[in-house]
Amino acid sequence: MTATDLYWDPFSPELRDDPYPLWKRLRDEAPIYYNDRHDFWVLSRFHDIERAHKDVDTFSSSHGTTLESMSREPMADTGLIIALDPPRHTMLRRLVSRAFTSRRVSMLEDRIRAVCADLLDPHMGGETFDYVQDFSAILPPTIISFLLGVPEQDQEKLRHLVDDVFAIDESGIGMTGEVSQNAIMGLFEYLGDQFADRKVHPRHDMFTELLQAEITDETGHVRRLTEQELVSFGVLLFAAGSETVARHLGWAASVLPDYPDQRAALANDFSLIPNAVDEILRLEAPSPVQARWVTKDVTLYGVTIPANSRAVLVTGSAGRDERKYANPDVLDINRTVDLHLAFGYGVHFCLGAALARLESRIGLEETFKRWPEWQVNRDNAVLLYTSTVRGPLNLPIYT
């Protein structure tokens, strides 16, 4: 199923502001789409992407999860669990999931509220501030730093490194340029130093817990995490955990002024916020594109994706699929969101989803406590757009 005038790739900056009409065309006209310029296949319908997430034997993560980072051979030596398949993925996930137990996450609520107050209170009484740069981009790395045990004097440095990971390079895509690569190396170096310090000076923090934790690997041997596995998890936690919440809260602040009645309902009844968080994630996925390696032939709609091909799962399109959601282009905070794919699905479901939801809920509650209404300065708003991340980078609001 193809359309001669239909073209999409995640590197097209002209699709930054509104990719949804083209994604709808993909769903309707070419649900299995082939990009011959960059040699990859595209799935855009909700149920196809859901099935792909569940079928990790066919849609493998082991070659990388972004188009520009994918390799023809599996990334066997990586410690990044998002780039691993079972059984090694299962082993490492079981261990690092200890960082996100319900008890540990719930204990962070007071800390999150305190950080929100520190960030938002200075802007009370003013006319405008940048909701992303002054608030939503700072909150998640601050909480992750606290969770891991990053010394307070280093937290600002870590936040700027995370920002630089997603820096826009000359091509306008980001994450492949010198600034981004240097930031990634800086994160690896800093976190490596922290784990090395805990070997000599253990503390009551997660750096120490991860360092001392023992696992039974796929061969049945009991061992501890390697230095690469430890540092890779820390980098993933900072980069993915910071970026998604920052963009999601930015999307919330950007979208809600377009629905003043729903915003007023949220400001008056905080019990509506958890469902609104998932509805906004459905409407505007912070990470709308993921990549997988297809290990064997897959035939859908009469089209065969050959083995050893790259496939792109357009999560952002899945969230707007009329086959799954009624009136999908409209925000409805009362919608029953039984499932969305913004956190992934299956074995790679986001480890930090509970923390992300908690940060988002509290971030919105604390915002509404101070400003039940606000408007966005659209002329000076800027979107961050890479091959896998999309959301507000700068969002000046009038309070």
C-alpha angles and dihedrals in degrees: 000000000000140000117212095219095041117107131163137163130159091238095066108111092192087071092057098097101043119003094157101093090053092045089053089053089052091052093047103035107024114014087168103045128179122207105203094183093065098017104239139121127232133215113192108164121094099235094045091052091045090054091047091054090053095046100068092159090065101028101046127191094196095096094054135282102243124063095236093050099046120118130196091236124056115266091242097163097053125111093202106114092203087065095050133084128209136314094033091036091052092051095050094040091054089057102042092044085075085078090066106043113149090245094052093046094047090052089062095065097093091045092051091050091050092051091048090053092049090052101040104036095070089062096053111112092023126108102229145004138165105266093198104039094038098040127358096046091050101044102066099046089046091055093044089050090052091046094052098037102251108170111254093239090060099047096089090051091052092049092054091048090054090049090052092051086070096040116143112246129202092283091057092239104092133200093076101066131094095262092053095045092048090051092052090050089048091054092049091049095047095046091045089056091050093053090046089053092051091055087064100028110030116194139182094270140101094260087064095041093053092045093053098038118113126214136187107233129212091274093055096254121135111230144145127250116280120241090254092052092049096048094042091055091050092050091048091048093052098041101040097031094049099042100049096050092044092054094041095054088045090054090049092053090045099046103040097068087063088061104044095168092054091044090052090050091053092047090052098043118033091186087077093059100083092058090043089055091058092043091053090047088054093048097045113019110201089213104036099167132052130171132219137182114238109222099189139016113292120193121196129160089359093302123112122214102204123229116269093032131132115244129192122211109205101208090174089061093046090059090059098044112133088205088069106026133039113233090358096180091062126081112237114174089190094055115122101242099192091167139000129170101223089109093042121245140247122016092348095053106143111278091209098047094115091050092046091052091048093050091046094048094047092042090056094043091052091046092052091048088062104030120021087179136030139157129222124236094226094180091065100034115115128198123217108222127181132150090276109017129064128171147096115317094175121020114172110193132191112226 
